[in-house]
């Protein structure tokens, strides 16, 4: 391929460079120049976007205004794993009744990652009752006991009383 510029007159015939340019190297009126150029499409199919928005859109599909996330960031895998875990837990929440908790080992699936029955829940996706009693937290502020300090116990009683008042406030109206 010829890597040099080509010059043309007004009728489209190719002419020599010295005929198309004036003494200062500027293209004369009525002449044209064609310069070889190699172009590449920036949106190659195998290339992944370097930056995406919060919805995963990249390139020309970025939403503006908004924040940008680097796709080569290793912390993105942690975020994707957390979303997948939340989806699994939400999808298995139908198994729970009042007071039940999903097994944290298998997220309620009943099976481990290798396809074997989960050791933590025995395959039903729910924590056994003795584990549930240890892992559960009652309704309220999360300060329901656990310490023998007198001031802590007094504070816990006050919080429990306040939580009960809020929980039963609808009955007094």
Secondary structure, 3 states (H helix, E strand, C coil): CCCCCEEECCCCCEECHHHHECCCCCECCCCEEECCCCCCCCCCCCCCCCEECCCCCEHHHCCCCCCCEECCCCHHHHHHHHHHHHHHHHHCHHHCCCCCCECCCCCCCCECCCCCECCCCCCCCECCHHHHHHHCCCCCCCCCCCCCCHHHHHHHHHHHHHHHHHHCHHHHC
